Amino acid sequence: MAVTKAAYTHVGPGLPPLHGERAGALILGSFPSPKSREQGFFYGHPQNRFWPLLASLTGEPVPDWADIEAKKQIILRHGLAVWDTIGACDIRGASDASIRNVQPNDVAALIRRLGVQAVFCNGAASGRVYARYAQPLTGLSATVLPSTSPANAAWSMEKLRAVWGTALTPFLQGDG
C-alpha cells in the first residue's frame, strides 16, 4: 500500500512577536505548528519541550499547557523575545523539512527595535531561514540550538537543558 504525503497548504500569517520594551536575546522558531496556530501561541503542542525547558532555565514554575499568560510572563520577566523566522509559507502538516515558498518575518527590524544582543534559533530550519534573510541585514549571527520539538527525540530534556542553558543563561534577566 502506498503511503500518501499530506498536501501542501499555504499558511500565514504566523504569530506576532512576543516581547517587552527591550530584549537581550531573541529566540526564533521556524513557523508555528498546527497546534500553535490553533492555540494562538508559540510552542502550543503539549509535547513540545520549549516551555518546560524555559521554566527550568529561569527558575519559573512549568506553566500549564493552556496558561498562555504564564508562558508570556516567563519571556517578559527574563528580558527575552520570541518569534518565528517565517511569516507565511507552504508546508505539509507540521514538517519543517517540507517548508517552501518562504515569506520571512522582518526579524532584522525587530532586533534593531528591541536592542537584541543575541539570537538563538530553535532548530536547524529556523537557523537556515535566519541566516538567509535576517543575518545579512543585522550582521548578527545566530546560535542554532537543538529543536525542542517532540520530533527531535534524540535530544533528552537533560541534554537540551545543558546546551540551551549554556547558551541562554548569560542573557537571562531577573524579575523586572
C-alpha positions in Angstrom: 0.0 0.0 0.0 1.4 3.4 -1.0 1.9 6.0 1.7 0.5 9.3 0.7 2.0 12.5 1.9 -0.2 15.3 3.2 -0.8 18.0 0.6 1.0 21.3 0.8 -1.0 24.1 2.4 -0.2 27.8 2.2 -0.3 29.1 5.7 0.1 32.5 7.2 0.4 34.9 8.6 2.0 33.3 11.6 2.0 34.7 15.2 3.0 38.3 16.2 6.3 38.5 18.2 6.2 38.4 22.0 8.5 40.9 23.7 8.7 43.7 26.2 10.1 47.1 25.5 13.7 45.7 25.3 15.1 42.2 24.9 18.6 41.0 25.3 18.0 37.8 23.5 15.6 36.7 20.7 14.5 33.0 20.4 13.3 32.2 16.9 11.3 29.2 15.8 10.7 28.4 12.1 6.9 28.6 11.8 4.1 27.9 14.2 2.9 24.3 14.2 -0.8 23.5 13.5 -1.2 23.1 17.3 0.4 26.5 18.0 -1.8 28.2 15.3 -4.8 26.5 16.9 -3.9 27.8 20.4 -2.8 31.1 19.0 0.6 31.0 20.9 4.1 29.8 20.5 5.1 26.1 21.1 1.5 25.1 21.5 2.0 21.3 21.1 1.6 19.8 24.5 4.7 17.6 24.0 7.0 20.4 22.8 9.6 20.8 25.5 10.1 24.6 25.0 8.0 25.8 28.0 9.2 23.2 30.5 12.8 23.9 29.3 12.5 27.7 29.7 10.8 27.3 33.1 13.7 25.2 34.2 16.3 27.6 33.0 14.6 30.7 34.5 13.6 29.0 37.8 9.9 29.6 37.0 7.2 27.0 37.6 6.3 25.0 34.5 3.2 26.6 33.0 0.1 24.6 32.4 -0.2 23.8 28.7 -3.2 26.2 28.3 -1.9 29.0 30.5 -0.7 31.4 27.9 -0.4 34.3 30.4 2.1 32.3 32.5 4.1 31.5 29.3 4.2 35.2 28.3 5.5 36.1 31.8 8.4 33.8 31.5 9.5 35.6 28.4 8.8 39.1 29.6 10.2 38.7 33.1 13.5 37.5 31.8 14.2 40.0 29.1 13.6 37.6 26.2 11.7 37.9 22.9 10.1 35.0 20.9 9.1 35.0 17.3 9.4 32.9 14.1 11.7 33.4 11.1 8.8 32.7 8.7 5.7 34.8 8.4 4.0 32.6 5.8 4.9 29.5 3.7 3.7 26.4 2.0 4.0 23.4 4.4 2.9 19.8 4.8 1.4 19.4 8.3 4.0 20.4 10.8 7.0 19.3 8.9 9.8 21.9 8.9 11.5 19.8 6.2 8.6 20.4 3.9 8.6 24.2 4.1 8.8 26.0 0.8 7.9 29.4 -0.7 9.0 31.2 2.4 7.8 34.7 3.2 10.2 35.8 6.0 9.2 37.9 9.0 11.1 41.2 9.4 13.3 39.8 12.1 16.0 42.4 11.5 13.7 45.3 12.2 12.6 43.6 15.5 16.2 43.1 16.5 17.0 46.7 15.9 13.9 48.0 17.7 14.5 45.8 20.8 18.3 46.2 21.1 18.7 42.4 20.9 22.3 41.3 21.7 22.0 37.6 20.9 19.8 35.5 18.5 19.0 31.8 19.2 17.3 29.6 16.7 15.2 26.7 18.0 16.3 24.1 15.4 18.1 24.0 12.1 15.2 25.2 9.9 14.9 28.4 11.8 18.7 28.8 11.6 18.7 28.4 7.9 16.0 31.0 7.3 17.6 33.4 9.7 21.0 33.1 8.0 19.4 33.6 4.6 17.0 36.5 5.3 17.9 38.4 8.5 21.6 37.9 9.2 22.7 39.9 6.1 20.7 42.8 7.4 21.7 42.6 11.1 25.3 41.3 10.9 24.4 39.3 14.0 25.0 35.6 13.7 22.6 33.2 15.4 23.3 30.3 17.7 21.4 27.3 16.4 20.2 25.2 19.3 18.7 21.7 19.1 15.0 21.8 18.5 12.6 21.4 21.4 10.1 19.7 19.1 8.9 16.2 20.2 10.1 15.1 16.8 13.7 15.7 18.0 13.6 12.6 20.2 17.4 12.1 20.0 17.8 15.0 22.5 16.7 14.2 26.0 15.4 17.0 28.2 18.6 16.8 30.2 20.8 17.3 27.1 18.5 20.2 25.9 18.8 21.8 29.3 22.6 21.6 29.2 23.0 23.1 25.7 20.3 25.7 25.9 21.3 26.7 29.4 25.0 27.3 28.4 23.8 29.5 25.5 20.9 31.3 27.0 21.8 31.8 30.7 24.2 34.8 30.2 21.3 36.7 28.6 18.5 35.9 31.1 17.5 38.9 33.2 15.8 38.6 36.7 12.4 39.8 37.6 11.8 43.3 36.4 
